Structures are given as C-alpha cells and as structure tokens.
Amino acid sequence: MAKDGAFALNNFLQSKNRLSALSWLNSTSGLSHAPQWNCICKIDGEVMGSGTGPQKHVAQDIAANQALKTLIDTNWS
C-alpha cells in the first residue's frame, strides 16, 4: 500500500459511491528547484491524512495511504 495510495483511495471511494467526498489541500515550500510538497487528504471535509515529499504524487500517496487505513480500520461507509 506504500505506492499508488491515491489510486487505491480513489478505487475504495468509488466502490462506496463516495468519490465526491474526497478533497485535497496541496502546498509547496522550499526552493523552486527543490520544493517540498505538503498534501492534506480530506474526506467529507475532515482531515484523514497528510503527507510530505519531494514530489506532489509522493506526498499525496502518503496522505492517501493514511486516509485509506483510517477508513478501513473504522469500517467507513
């Protein structure tokens, strides 16, 4: 689950017919040639995961994996 977390989260939410509940807050910091991406994953407006990485997709995958784990652990529907 470490790679393609955003893909897995999208599939999970689609299976529940709740893909529209997903939103992202993305920001960068640092130098333009070496940005640090910060991504926050929200489900129904509630923060479910956050991630930081050198590329946007890396940070989103980390955040999505956290969100997916929380959703599965709580039997979210």
N, CA, C, O and CB atoms as a CASP TS submission, in Angstrom:
PFRMAT TS
TARGET T0000
AUTHOR 0000-0000-0000
METHOD Language model
MODEL 1
PARENT N/A
ATOM      1  N   MET     1       0.821  -1.193   0.000  1.00  0.00           N
ATOM      2  CA  MET     1       0.000   0.000   0.000  1.00  0.00           C
ATOM      3  C   MET     1       0.866   1.258   0.000  1.00  0.00           C
ATOM      4  O   MET     1       0.328   2.365  -0.002  1.00  0.00           O
ATOM      5  CB  MET     1      -0.934  -0.002   1.204  1.00  0.00           C
ATOM      6  N   ALA     2       2.176   1.117   0.002  1.00  0.00           N
ATOM      7  CA  ALA     2       3.051   2.283   0.067  1.00  0.00           C
ATOM      8  C   ALA     2       3.055   3.087  -1.230  1.00  0.00           C
ATOM      9  O   ALA     2       3.268   4.299  -1.199  1.00  0.00           O
ATOM     10  CB  ALA     2       4.458   1.848   0.399  1.00  0.00           C
ATOM     11  N   LYS     3       2.826   2.444  -2.353  1.00  0.00           N
ATOM     12  CA  LYS     3       2.852   3.120  -3.638  1.00  0.00           C
ATOM     13  C   LYS     3       1.435   3.150  -4.206  1.00  0.00           C
ATOM     14  O   LYS     3       0.638   2.245  -3.959  1.00  0.00           O
ATOM     15  CB  LYS     3       3.834   2.418  -4.619  1.00  0.00           C
ATOM     16  N   ASP     4       1.133   4.187  -4.959  1.00  0.00           N
ATOM     17  CA  ASP     4      -0.183   4.335  -5.596  1.00  0.00           C
ATOM     18  C   ASP     4      -1.309   4.450  -4.573  1.00  0.00           C
ATOM     19  O   ASP     4      -2.410   3.947  -4.794  1.00  0.00           O
ATOM     20  CB  ASP     4      -0.454   3.155  -6.521  1.00  0.00           C
ATOM     21  N   GLY     5      -1.031   5.107  -3.466  1.00  0.00           N
ATOM     22  CA  GLY     5      -2.040   5.288  -2.432  1.00  0.00           C
ATOM     23  C   GLY     5      -3.244   6.071  -2.909  1.00  0.00           C
ATOM     24  O   GLY     5      -4.377   5.750  -2.549  1.00  0.00           O
ATOM     25  N   ALA     6      -3.012   7.099  -3.717  1.00  0.00           N
ATOM     26  CA  ALA     6      -4.124   7.909  -4.218  1.00  0.00           C
ATOM     27  C   ALA     6      -5.020   7.068  -5.130  1.00  0.00           C
ATOM     28  O   ALA     6      -6.243   7.203  -5.108  1.00  0.00           O
ATOM     29  CB  ALA     6      -3.595   9.154  -4.977  1.00  0.00           C
ATOM     30  N   PHE     7      -4.405   6.206  -5.926  1.00  0.00           N
ATOM     31  CA  PHE     7      -5.163   5.317  -6.807  1.00  0.00           C
ATOM     32  C   PHE     7      -6.034   4.357  -5.980  1.00  0.00           C
ATOM     33  O   PHE     7      -7.211   4.163  -6.283  1.00  0.00           O
ATOM     34  CB  PHE     7      -4.202   4.517  -7.728  1.00  0.00           C
ATOM     35  N   ALA     8      -5.452   3.768  -4.947  1.00  0.00           N
ATOM     36  CA  ALA     8      -6.190   2.834  -4.081  1.00  0.00           C
ATOM     37  C   ALA     8      -7.319   3.549  -3.340  1.00  0.00           C
ATOM     38  O   ALA     8      -8.414   3.005  -3.194  1.00  0.00           O
ATOM     39  CB  ALA     8      -5.235   2.167  -3.068  1.00  0.00           C
ATOM     40  N   LEU     9      -7.048   4.767  -2.873  1.00  0.00           N
ATOM     41  CA  LEU     9      -8.087   5.530  -2.174  1.00  0.00           C
ATOM     42  C   LEU     9      -9.233   5.878  -3.123  1.00  0.00           C
ATOM     43  O   LEU     9     -10.402   5.768  -2.755  1.00  0.00           O
ATOM     44  CB  LEU     9      -7.495   6.816  -1.562  1.00  0.00           C
ATOM     45  N   ASN    10      -8.900   6.293  -4.330  1.00  0.00           N
ATOM     46  CA  ASN    10      -9.951   6.587  -5.317  1.00  0.00           C
ATOM     47  C   ASN    10     -10.802   5.357  -5.593  1.00  0.00           C
ATOM     48  O   ASN    10     -12.029   5.447  -5.644  1.00  0.00           O
ATOM     49  CB  ASN    10      -9.333   7.099  -6.627  1.00  0.00           C
ATOM     50  N   ASN    11     -10.156   4.208  -5.773  1.00  0.00           N
ATOM     51  CA  ASN    11     -10.908   2.970  -6.029  1.00  0.00           C
ATOM     52  C   ASN    11     -11.813   2.621  -4.857  1.00  0.00           C
ATOM     53  O   ASN    11     -12.959   2.218  -5.054  1.00  0.00           O
ATOM     54  CB  ASN    11      -9.949   1.805  -6.309  1.00  0.00           C
ATOM     55  N   PHE    12     -11.304   2.773  -3.638  1.00  0.00           N
ATOM     56  CA  PHE    12     -12.100   2.481  -2.447  1.00  0.00           C
ATOM     57  C   PHE    12     -13.326   3.388  -2.394  1.00  0.00           C
ATOM     58  O   PHE    12     -14.444   2.922  -2.174  1.00  0.00           O
ATOM     59  CB  PHE    12     -11.251   2.650  -1.171  1.00  0.00           C
ATOM     60  N   LEU    13     -13.107   4.679  -2.594  1.00  0.00           N
ATOM     61  CA  LEU    13     -14.226   5.625  -2.530  1.00  0.00           C
ATOM     62  C   LEU    13     -15.224   5.395  -3.662  1.00  0.00           C
ATOM     63  O   LEU    13     -16.430   5.537  -3.463  1.00  0.00           O
ATOM     64  CB  LEU    13     -13.706   7.062  -2.583  1.00  0.00           C
ATOM     65  N   GLN    14     -14.729   5.041  -4.845  1.00  0.00           N
ATOM     66  CA  GLN    14     -15.634   4.712  -5.953  1.00  0.00           C
ATOM     67  C   GLN    14     -16.490   3.501  -5.615  1.00  0.00           C
ATOM     68  O   GLN    14     -17.675   3.470  -5.946  1.00  0.00           O
ATOM     69  CB  GLN    14     -14.838   4.449  -7.239  1.00  0.00           C
ATOM     70  N   SER    15     -15.913   2.517  -4.969  1.00  0.00           N
ATOM     71  CA  SER    15     -16.669   1.310  -4.623  1.00  0.00           C
ATOM     72  C   SER    15     -17.788   1.622  -3.632  1.00  0.00           C
ATOM     73  O   SER    15     -18.785   0.904  -3.565  1.00  0.00           O
ATOM     74  CB  SER    15     -15.735   0.245  -4.038  1.00  0.00           C
ATOM     75  N   LYS    16     -17.614   2.699  -2.861  1.00  0.00           N
ATOM     76  CA  LYS    16     -18.642   3.125  -1.904  1.00  0.00           C
ATOM     77  C   LYS    16     -19.542   4.209  -2.489  1.00  0.00           C
ATOM     78  O   LYS    16     -20.428   4.726  -1.807  1.00  0.00           O
ATOM     79  CB  LYS    16     -17.988   3.632  -0.619  1.00  0.00           C
ATOM     80  N   ASN    17     -19.306   4.553  -3.769  1.00  0.00           N
ATOM     81  CA  ASN    17     -20.052   5.621  -4.445  1.00  0.00           C
ATOM     82  C   ASN    17     -19.898   6.949  -3.705  1.00  0.00           C
ATOM     83  O   ASN    17     -20.860   7.709  -3.591  1.00  0.00           O
ATOM     84  CB  ASN    17     -21.542   5.248  -4.557  1.00  0.00           C
ATOM     85  N   ARG    18     -18.675   7.236  -3.193  1.00  0.00           N
ATOM     86  CA  ARG    18     -18.405   8.430  -2.392  1.00  0.00           C
ATOM     87  C   ARG    18     -17.176   9.199  -2.867  1.00  0.00           C
ATOM     88  O   ARG    18     -16.567   9.928  -2.084  1.00  0.00           O
ATOM     89  CB  ARG    18     -18.227   8.045  -0.945  1.00  0.00           C
ATOM     90  N   LEU    19     -16.803   9.048  -4.131  1.00  0.00           N
ATOM     91  CA  LEU    19     -15.620   9.727  -4.636  1.00  0.00           C
ATOM     92  C   LEU    19     -15.724  11.243  -4.481  1.00  0.00           C
ATOM     93  O   LEU    19     -14.708  11.914  -4.300  1.00  0.00           O
ATOM     94  CB  LEU    19     -15.399   9.370  -6.091  1.00  0.00           C
ATOM     95  N   SER    20     -16.929  11.785  -4.550  1.00  0.00           N
ATOM     96  CA  SER    20     -17.107  13.238  -4.424  1.00  0.00           C
ATOM     97  C   SER    20     -16.798  13.741  -3.010  1.00  0.00           C
ATOM     98  O   SER    20     -16.678  14.949  -2.804  1.00  0.00           O
ATOM     99  CB  SER    20     -18.536  13.621  -4.801  1.00  0.00           C
ATOM    100  N   ALA    21     -16.668  12.850  -2.050  1.00  0.00           N
ATOM    101  CA  ALA    21     -16.339  13.241  -0.671  1.00  0.00           C
ATOM    102  C   ALA    21     -14.871  13.606  -0.511  1.00  0.00           C
ATOM    103  O   ALA    21     -14.486  14.192   0.502  1.00  0.00           O
ATOM    104  CB  ALA    21     -16.689  12.119   0.290  1.00  0.00           C
ATOM    105  N   LEU    22     -14.039  13.264  -1.506  1.00  0.00           N
ATOM    106  CA  LEU    22     -12.593  13.459  -1.432  1.00  0.00           C
ATOM    107  C   LEU    22     -12.190  14.863  -1.868  1.00  0.00           C
ATOM    108  O   LEU    22     -12.651  15.361  -2.895  1.00  0.00           O
ATOM    109  CB  LEU    22     -11.880  12.425  -2.291  1.00  0.00           C
ATOM    110  N   SER    23     -11.320  15.499  -1.074  1.00  0.00           N
ATOM    111  CA  SER    23     -10.719  16.767  -1.485  1.00  0.00           C
ATOM    112  C   SER    23      -9.275  16.821  -0.996  1.00  0.00           C
ATOM    113  O   SER    23      -8.897  16.122  -0.056  1.00  0.00           O
ATOM    114  CB  SER    23     -11.533  17.974  -0.934  1.00  0.00           C
ATOM    115  N   TRP    24      -8.490  17.650  -1.640  1.00  0.00           N
ATOM    116  CA  TRP    24      -7.073  17.773  -1.344  1.00  0.00           C
ATOM    117  C   TRP    24      -6.697  19.222  -1.091  1.00  0.00           C
ATOM    118  O   TRP    24      -7.234  20.128  -1.729  1.00  0.00           O
ATOM    119  CB  TRP    24      -6.239  17.204  -2.483  1.00  0.00           C
ATOM    120  N   LEU    25      -5.776  19.443  -0.161  1.00  0.00           N
ATOM    121  CA  LEU    25      -5.122  20.731   0.035  1.00  0.00           C
ATOM    122  C   LEU    25      -3.643  20.486  -0.231  1.00  0.00           C
ATOM    123  O   LEU    25      -2.990  19.744   0.503  1.00  0.00           O
ATOM    124  CB  LEU    25      -5.379  21.326   1.493  1.00  0.00           C
ATOM    125  N   ASN    26      -3.119  21.106  -1.274  1.00  0.00           N
ATOM    126  CA  ASN    26      -1.726  20.911  -1.662  1.00  0.00           C
ATOM    127  C   ASN    26      -0.975  22.230  -1.576  1.00  0.00           C
ATOM    128  O   ASN    26      -1.483  23.273  -1.989  1.00  0.00           O
ATOM    129  CB  ASN    26      -1.630  20.325  -3.085  1.00  0.00           C
ATOM    130  N   SER    27       0.236  22.176  -1.037  1.00  0.00           N
ATOM    131  CA  SER    27       1.066  23.378  -0.972  1.00  0.00           C
ATOM    132  C   SER    27       2.527  22.966  -1.103  1.00  0.00           C
ATOM    133  O   SER    27       2.887  21.806  -0.903  1.00  0.00           O
ATOM    134  CB  SER    27       0.823  24.166   0.358  1.00  0.00           C
ATOM    135  N   THR    28       3.356  23.946  -1.442  1.00  0.00           N
ATOM    136  CA  THR    28       4.785  23.695  -1.538  1.00  0.00           C
ATOM    137  C   THR    28       5.533  24.699  -0.680  1.00  0.00           C
ATOM    138  O   THR    28       5.049  25.794  -0.394  1.00  0.00           O
ATOM    139  CB  THR    28       5.260  23.766  -3.001  1.00  0.00           C
ATOM    140  N   SER    29       6.707  24.299  -0.288  1.00  0.00           N
ATOM    141  CA  SER    29       7.610  25.186   0.427  1.00  0.00           C
ATOM    142  C   SER    29       9.015  24.884  -0.060  1.00  0.00           C
ATOM    143  O   SER    29       9.238  23.894  -0.757  1.00  0.00           O
ATOM    144  CB  SER    29       7.488  25.012   1.983  1.00  0.00           C
ATOM    145  N   GLY    30       9.944  25.720   0.301  1.00  0.00           N
ATOM    146  CA  GLY    30      11.331  25.497  -0.094  1.00  0.00           C
ATOM    147  C   GLY    30      11.680  26.195  -1.391  1.00  0.00           C
ATOM    148  O   GLY    30      10.913  27.005  -1.912  1.00  0.00           O
ATOM    149  N   LEU    31      12.837  25.868  -1.891  1.00  0.00           N
ATOM    150  CA  LEU    31      13.347  26.480  -3.109  1.00  0.00           C
ATOM    151  C   LEU    31      12.643  25.943  -4.342  1.00  0.00           C
ATOM    152  O   LEU    31      12.174  24.804  -4.341  1.00  0.00           O
ATOM    153  CB  LEU    31      14.840  26.252  -3.226  1.00  0.00           C
ATOM    154  N   SER    32      12.563  26.748  -5.395  1.00  0.00           N
ATOM    155  CA  SER    32      11.846  26.338  -6.599  1.00  0.00           C
ATOM    156  C   SER    32      12.482  25.120  -7.269  1.00  0.00           C
ATOM    157  O   SER    32      11.776  24.339  -7.908  1.00  0.00           O
ATOM    158  CB  SER    32      11.789  27.488  -7.582  1.00  0.00           C
ATOM    159  N   HIS    33      13.781  24.942  -7.139  1.00  0.00           N
ATOM    160  CA  HIS    33      14.436  23.782  -7.750  1.00  0.00           C
ATOM    161  C   HIS    33      14.410  22.543  -6.847  1.00  0.00           C
ATOM    162  O   HIS    33      14.809  21.458  -7.269  1.00  0.00           O
ATOM    163  CB  HIS    33      15.873  24.127  -8.094  1.00  0.00           C
ATOM    164  N   ALA    34      13.943  22.707  -5.613  1.00  0.00           N
ATOM    165  CA  ALA    34      13.855  21.580  -4.678  1.00  0.00           C
ATOM    166  C   ALA    34      12.656  21.781  -3.749  1.00  0.00           C
ATOM    167  O   ALA    34      12.822  21.946  -2.540  1.00  0.00           O
ATOM    168  CB  ALA    34      15.172  21.437  -3.851  1.00  0.00           C
ATOM    169  N   PRO    35      11.443  21.768  -4.323  1.00  0.00           N
ATOM    170  CA  PRO    35      10.267  22.029  -3.480  1.00  0.00           C
ATOM    171  C   PRO    35       9.964  20.873  -2.538  1.00  0.00           C
ATOM    172  O   PRO    35      10.331  19.726  -2.794  1.00  0.00           O
ATOM    173  CB  PRO    35       9.052  22.306  -4.349  1.00  0.00           C
ATOM    174  N   GLN    36       9.301  21.195  -1.468  1.00  0.00           N
ATOM    175  CA  GLN    36       8.791  20.200  -0.530  1.00  0.00           C
ATOM    176  C   GLN    36       7.268  20.296  -0.608  1.00  0.00           C
ATOM    177  O   GLN    36       6.690  21.327  -0.262  1.00  0.00           O
ATOM    178  CB  GLN    36       9.333  20.438   0.956  1.00  0.00           C
ATOM    179  N   TRP    37       6.631  19.239  -1.054  1.00  0.00           N
ATOM    180  CA  TRP    37       5.175  19.226  -1.183  1.00  0.00           C
ATOM    181  C   TRP    37       4.531  18.788   0.128  1.00  0.00           C
ATOM    182  O   TRP    37       5.003  17.868   0.796  1.00  0.00           O
ATOM    183  CB  TRP    37       4.739  18.294  -2.333  1.00  0.00           C
ATOM    184  N   ASN    38       3.452  19.463   0.476  1.00  0.00           N
ATOM    185  CA  ASN    38       2.642  19.108   1.640  1.00  0.00           C
ATOM    186  C   ASN    38       1.218  18.895   1.144  1.00  0.00           C
ATOM    187  O   ASN    38       0.614  19.800   0.567  1.00  0.00           O
ATOM    188  CB  ASN    38       2.705  20.221   2.763  1.00  0.00           C
ATOM    189  N   CYS    39       0.688  17.710   1.367  1.00  0.00           N
ATOM    190  CA  CYS    39      -0.655  17.368   0.895  1.00  0.00           C
ATOM    191  C   CYS    39      -1.507  16.900   2.066  1.00  0.00           C
ATOM    192  O   CYS    39      -1.069  16.110   2.902  1.00  0.00           O
ATOM    193  CB  CYS    39      -0.596  16.276  -0.204  1.00  0.00           C
ATOM    194  N   ILE    40      -2.716  17.401   2.104  1.00  0.00           N
ATOM    195  CA  ILE    40      -3.690  17.009   3.126  1.00  0.00           C
ATOM    196  C   ILE    40      -4.879  16.391   2.410  1.00  0.00           C
ATOM    197  O   ILE    40      -5.436  16.979   1.484  1.00  0.00           O
ATOM    198  CB  ILE    40      -4.132  18.237   4.015  1.00  0.00           C
ATOM    199  N   CYS    41      -5.256  15.211   2.844  1.00  0.00           N
ATOM    200  CA  CYS    41      -6.393  14.483   2.280  1.00  0.00           C
ATOM    201  C   CYS    41      -7.595  14.665   3.202  1.00  0.00           C
ATOM    202  O   CYS    41      -7.532  14.381   4.398  1.00  0.00           O
ATOM    203  CB  CYS    41      -6.058  12.966   2.091  1.00  0.00           C
ATOM    204  N   LYS    42      -8.685  15.142   2.618  1.00  0.00           N
ATOM    205  CA  LYS    42      -9.910  15.323   3.396  1.00  0.00           C
ATOM    206  C   LYS    42     -11.021  14.455   2.813  1.00  0.00           C
ATOM    207  O   LYS    42     -11.158  14.316   1.597  1.00  0.00           O
ATOM    208  CB  LYS    42     -10.338  16.814   3.416  1.00  0.00           C
ATOM    209  N   ILE    43     -11.800  13.882   3.708  1.00  0.00           N
ATOM    210  CA  ILE    43     -12.992  13.128   3.332  1.00  0.00           C
ATOM    211  C   ILE    43     -14.158  13.806   4.046  1.00  0.00           C
ATOM    212  O   ILE    43     -14.152  13.941   5.270  1.00  0.00           O
ATOM    213  CB  ILE    43     -12.874  11.582   3.715  1.00  0.00           C
ATOM    214  N   ASP    44     -15.137  14.224   3.290  1.00  0.00           N
ATOM    215  CA  ASP    44     -16.272  14.970   3.850  1.00  0.00           C
ATOM    216  C   ASP    44     -15.805  16.160   4.687  1.00  0.00           C
ATOM    217  O   ASP    44     -16.411  16.482   5.709  1.00  0.00           O
ATOM    218  CB  ASP    44     -17.147  14.044   4.705  1.00  0.00           C
ATOM    219  N   GLY    45     -14.722  16.812   4.250  1.00  0.00           N
ATOM    220  CA  GLY    45     -14.208  17.988   4.935  1.00  0.00           C
ATOM    221  C   GLY    45     -13.364  17.710   6.161  1.00  0.00           C
ATOM    222  O   GLY    45     -12.845  18.642   6.776  1.00  0.00           O
ATOM    223  N   GLU    46     -13.217  16.452   6.527  1.00  0.00           N
ATOM    224  CA  GLU    46     -12.431  16.076   7.706  1.00  0.00           C
ATOM    225  C   GLU    46     -11.053  15.581   7.272  1.00  0.00           C
ATOM    226  O   GLU    46     -10.944  14.750   6.370  1.00  0.00           O
ATOM    227  CB  GLU    46     -13.166  14.984   8.534  1.00  0.00           C
ATOM    228  N   VAL    47     -10.014  16.086   7.904  1.00  0.00           N
ATOM    229  CA  VAL    47      -8.655  15.652   7.583  1.00  0.00           C
ATOM    230  C   VAL    47      -8.496  14.185   7.963  1.00  0.00           C
ATOM    231  O   VAL    47      -8.720  13.794   9.109  1.00  0.00           O
ATOM    232  CB  VAL    47      -7.597  16.529   8.317  1.00  0.00           C
ATOM    233  N   MET    48      -8.104  13.383   6.973  1.00  0.00           N
ATOM    234  CA  MET    48      -7.924  11.943   7.196  1.00  0.00           C
ATOM    235  C   MET    48      -6.483  11.497   7.004  1.00  0.00           C
ATOM    236  O   MET    48      -6.118  10.389   7.396  1.00  0.00           O
ATOM    237  CB  MET    48      -8.821  11.159   6.264  1.00  0.00           C
ATOM    238  N   GLY    49      -5.656  12.357   6.400  1.00  0.00           N
ATOM    239  CA  GLY    49      -4.263  12.003   6.193  1.00  0.00           C
ATOM    240  C   GLY    49      -3.467  13.201   5.707  1.00  0.00           C
ATOM    241  O   GLY    49      -4.013  14.136   5.123  1.00  0.00           O
ATOM    242  N   SER    50      -2.183  13.156   5.957  1.00  0.00           N
ATOM    243  CA  SER    50      -1.302  14.212   5.463  1.00  0.00           C
ATOM    244  C   SER    50       0.026  13.593   5.082  1.00  0.00           C
ATOM    245  O   SER    50       0.438  12.579   5.645  1.00  0.00           O
ATOM    246  CB  SER    50      -1.108  15.333   6.524  1.00  0.00           C
ATOM    247  N   GLY    51       0.694  14.214   4.118  1.00  0.00           N
ATOM    248  CA  GLY    51       1.974  13.693   3.673  1.00  0.00           C
ATOM    249  C   GLY    51       2.871  14.793   3.163  1.00  0.00           C
ATOM    250  O   GLY    51       2.409  15.842   2.714  1.00  0.00           O
ATOM    251  N   THR    52       4.152  14.537   3.237  1.00  0.00           N
ATOM    252  CA  THR    52       5.170  15.475   2.772  1.00  0.00           C
ATOM    253  C   THR    52       6.173  14.698   1.939  1.00  0.00           C
ATOM    254  O   THR    52       6.559  13.582   2.286  1.00  0.00           O
ATOM    255  CB  THR    52       5.873  16.205   3.968  1.00  0.00           C
ATOM    256  N   GLY    53       6.588  15.304   0.833  1.00  0.00           N
ATOM    257  CA  GLY    53       7.565  14.655  -0.014  1.00  0.00           C
ATOM    258  C   GLY    53       8.142  15.586  -1.042  1.00  0.00           C
ATOM    259  O   GLY    53       7.676  16.716  -1.187  1.00  0.00           O
ATOM    260  N   PRO    54       9.160  15.131  -1.768  1.00  0.00           N
ATOM    261  CA  PRO    54       9.828  15.970  -2.756  1.00  0.00           C
ATOM    262  C   PRO    54       9.020  16.157  -4.046  1.00  0.00           C
ATOM    263  O   PRO    54       9.327  17.034  -4.853  1.00  0.00           O
ATOM    264  CB  PRO    54      11.168  15.378  -3.089  1.00  0.00           C
ATOM    265  N   GLN    55       8.003  15.342  -4.229  1.00  0.00           N
ATOM    266  CA  GLN    55       7.126  15.430  -5.397  1.00  0.00           C
ATOM    267  C   GLN    55       5.680  15.330  -4.919  1.00  0.00           C
ATOM    268  O   GLN    55       5.387  14.699  -3.904  1.00  0.00           O
ATOM    269  CB  GLN    55       7.454  14.306  -6.445  1.00  0.00           C
ATOM    270  N   LYS    56       4.785  15.966  -5.673  1.00  0.00           N
ATOM    271  CA  LYS    56       3.378  16.016  -5.282  1.00  0.00           C
ATOM    272  C   LYS    56       2.788  14.610  -5.147  1.00  0.00           C
ATOM    273  O   LYS    56       2.098  14.320  -4.170  1.00  0.00           O
ATOM    274  CB  LYS    56       2.575  16.829  -6.303  1.00  0.00           C
ATOM    275  N   HIS    57       3.052  13.753  -6.107  1.00  0.00           N
ATOM    276  CA  HIS    57       2.448  12.416  -6.061  1.00  0.00           C
ATOM    277  C   HIS    57       2.955  11.609  -4.867  1.00  0.00           C
ATOM    278  O   HIS    57       2.222  10.775  -4.334  1.00  0.00           O
ATOM    279  CB  HIS    57       2.738  11.658  -7.359  1.00  0.00           C
ATOM    280  N   VAL    58       4.182  11.839  -4.444  1.00  0.00           N
ATOM    281  CA  VAL    58       4.723  11.136  -3.280  1.00  0.00           C
ATOM    282  C   VAL    58       3.975  11.580  -2.025  1.00  0.00           C
ATOM    283  O   VAL    58       3.550  10.750  -1.221  1.00  0.00           O
ATOM    284  CB  VAL    58       6.249  11.398  -3.130  1.00  0.00           C
ATOM    285  N   ALA    59       3.821  12.886  -1.864  1.00  0.00           N
ATOM    286  CA  ALA    59       3.111  13.416  -0.693  1.00  0.00           C
ATOM    287  C   ALA    59       1.649  12.984  -0.694  1.00  0.00           C
ATOM    288  O   ALA    59       1.100  12.649   0.355  1.00  0.00           O
ATOM    289  CB  ALA    59       3.204  14.948  -0.658  1.00  0.00           C
ATOM    290  N   GLN    60       1.012  12.991  -1.872  1.00  0.00           N
ATOM    291  CA  GLN    60      -0.390  12.558  -1.944  1.00  0.00           C
ATOM    292  C   GLN    60      -0.537  11.083  -1.632  1.00  0.00           C
ATOM    293  O   GLN    60      -1.496  10.690  -0.967  1.00  0.00           O
ATOM    294  CB  GLN    60      -0.966  12.850  -3.321  1.00  0.00           C
ATOM    295  N   ASP    61       0.385  10.260  -2.092  1.00  0.00           N
ATOM    296  CA  ASP    61       0.307   8.826  -1.793  1.00  0.00           C
ATOM    297  C   ASP    61       0.424   8.563  -0.294  1.00  0.00           C
ATOM    298  O   ASP    61      -0.279   7.708   0.244  1.00  0.00           O
ATOM    299  CB  ASP    61       1.405   8.066  -2.543  1.00  0.00           C
ATOM    300  N   ILE    62       1.306   9.292   0.379  1.00  0.00           N
ATOM    301  CA  ILE    62       1.451   9.131   1.826  1.00  0.00           C
ATOM    302  C   ILE    62       0.144   9.511   2.527  1.00  0.00           C
ATOM    303  O   ILE    62      -0.346   8.784   3.391  1.00  0.00           O
ATOM    304  CB  ILE    62       2.627   9.996   2.358  1.00  0.00           C
ATOM    305  N   ALA    63      -0.405  10.655   2.142  1.00  0.00           N
ATOM    306  CA  ALA    63      -1.658  11.118   2.749  1.00  0.00           C
ATOM    307  C   ALA    63      -2.808  10.164   2.437  1.00  0.00           C
ATOM    308  O   ALA    63      -3.623   9.861   3.309  1.00  0.00           O
ATOM    309  CB  ALA    63      -2.000  12.532   2.256  1.00  0.00           C
ATOM    310  N   ALA    64      -2.872   9.697   1.202  1.00  0.00           N
ATOM    311  CA  ALA    64      -3.950   8.783   0.796  1.00  0.00           C
ATOM    312  C   ALA    64      -3.854   7.456   1.540  1.00  0.00           C
ATOM    313  O   ALA    64      -4.875   6.895   1.938  1.00  0.00           O
ATOM    314  CB  ALA    64      -3.905   8.537  -0.721  1.00  0.00           C
ATOM    315  N   ASN    65      -2.643   6.952   1.730  1.00  0.00           N
ATOM    316  CA  ASN    65      -2.472   5.702   2.479  1.00  0.00           C
ATOM    317  C   ASN    65      -2.952   5.848   3.912  1.00  0.00           C
ATOM    318  O   ASN    65      -3.593   4.944   4.448  1.00  0.00           O
ATOM    319  CB  ASN    65      -1.007   5.264   2.464  1.00  0.00           C
ATOM    320  N   GLN    66      -2.646   6.979   4.537  1.00  0.00           N
ATOM    321  CA  GLN    66      -3.131   7.227   5.900  1.00  0.00           C
ATOM    322  C   GLN    66      -4.655   7.271   5.922  1.00  0.00           C
ATOM    323  O   GLN    66      -5.293   6.673   6.789  1.00  0.00           O
ATOM    324  CB  GLN    66      -2.551   8.548   6.454  1.00  0.00           C
ATOM    325  N   ALA    67      -5.229   7.985   4.960  1.00  0.00           N
ATOM    326  CA  ALA    67      -6.692   8.102   4.904  1.00  0.00           C
ATOM    327  C   ALA    67      -7.341   6.736   4.672  1.00  0.00           C
ATOM    328  O   ALA    67      -8.310   6.382   5.342  1.00  0.00           O
ATOM    329  CB  ALA    67      -7.111   9.084   3.789  1.00  0.00           C
ATOM    330  N   LEU    68      -6.809   5.987   3.735  1.00  0.00           N
ATOM    331  CA  LEU    68      -7.382   4.670   3.428  1.00  0.00           C
ATOM    332  C   LEU    68      -7.300   3.738   4.630  1.00  0.00           C
ATOM    333  O   LEU    68      -8.255   3.017   4.920  1.00  0.00           O
ATOM    334  CB  LEU    68      -6.663   4.039   2.230  1.00  0.00           C
ATOM    335  N   LYS    69      -6.186   3.745   5.323  1.00  0.00           N
ATOM    336  CA  LYS    69      -6.043   2.913   6.520  1.00  0.00           C
ATOM    337  C   LYS    69      -7.094   3.293   7.557  1.00  0.00           C
ATOM    338  O   LYS    69      -7.724   2.420   8.154  1.00  0.00           O
ATOM    339  CB  LYS    69      -4.625   3.054   7.119  1.00  0.00           C
ATOM    340  N   THR    70      -7.285   4.582   7.770  1.00  0.00           N
ATOM    341  CA  THR    70      -8.285   5.043   8.735  1.00  0.00           C
ATOM    342  C   THR    70      -9.687   4.606   8.308  1.00  0.00           C
ATOM    343  O   THR    70     -10.463   4.119   9.130  1.00  0.00           O
ATOM    344  CB  THR    70      -8.226   6.579   8.884  1.00  0.00           C
ATOM    345  N   LEU    71     -10.009   4.778   7.032  1.00  0.00           N
ATOM    346  CA  LEU    71     -11.340   4.399   6.547  1.00  0.00           C
ATOM    347  C   LEU    71     -11.594   2.904   6.714  1.00  0.00           C
ATOM    348  O   LEU    71     -12.674   2.494   7.137  1.00  0.00           O
ATOM    349  CB  LEU    71     -11.499   4.790   5.079  1.00  0.00           C
ATOM    350  N   ILE    72     -10.593   2.097   6.380  1.00  0.00           N
ATOM    351  CA  ILE    72     -10.750   0.636   6.500  1.00  0.00           C
ATOM    352  C   ILE    72     -10.839   0.218   7.956  1.00  0.00           C
ATOM    353  O   ILE    72     -11.668  -0.621   8.309  1.00  0.00           O
ATOM    354  CB  ILE    72      -9.582  -0.095   5.819  1.00  0.00           C
ATOM    355  N   ASP    73      -9.991   0.796   8.812  1.00  0.00           N
ATOM    356  CA  ASP    73      -9.987   0.442  10.240  1.00  0.00           C
ATOM    357  C   ASP    73     -11.292   0.799  10.935  1.00  0.00           C
ATOM    358  O   ASP    73     -11.679   0.140  11.900  1.00  0.00           O
ATOM    359  CB  ASP    73      -8.839   1.136  10.942  1.00  0.00           C
ATOM    360  N   THR    74     -11.970   1.831  10.458  1.00  0.00           N
ATOM    361  CA  THR    74     -13.211   2.276  11.100  1.00  0.00           C
ATOM    362  C   THR    74     -14.469   1.757  10.382  1.00  0.00           C
ATOM    363  O   THR    74     -15.591   2.134  10.718  1.00  0.00           O
ATOM    364  CB  THR    74     -13.245   3.798  11.150  1.00  0.00           C
ATOM    365  N   ASN    75     -14.254   0.883   9.386  1.00  0.00           N
ATOM    366  CA  ASN    75     -15.385   0.354   8.600  1.00  0.00           C
ATOM    367  C   ASN    75     -16.266   1.474   8.061  1.00  0.00           C
ATOM    368  O   ASN    75     -17.493   1.415   8.138  1.00  0.00           O
ATOM    369  CB  ASN    75     -16.231  -0.601   9.454  1.00  0.00           C
ATOM    370  N   TRP    76     -15.613   2.496   7.513  1.00  0.00           N
ATOM    371  CA  TRP    76     -16.302   3.666   6.961  1.00  0.00           C
ATOM    372  C   TRP    76     -17.160   3.256   5.778  1.00  0.00           C
ATOM    373  O   TRP    76     -16.773   2.403   4.980  1.00  0.00           O
ATOM    374  CB  TRP    76     -15.290   4.750   6.538  1.00  0.00           C
ATOM    375  N   SER    77     -18.324   3.870   5.674  1.00  0.00           N
ATOM    376  CA  SER    77     -19.171   3.559   4.509  1.00  0.00           C
ATOM    377  C   SER    77     -19.763   4.779   3.893  1.00  0.00           C
ATOM    378  O   SER    77     -20.495   4.681   2.909  1.00  0.00           O
ATOM    379  CB  SER    77     -20.272   2.623   4.889  1.00  0.00           C
TER
END
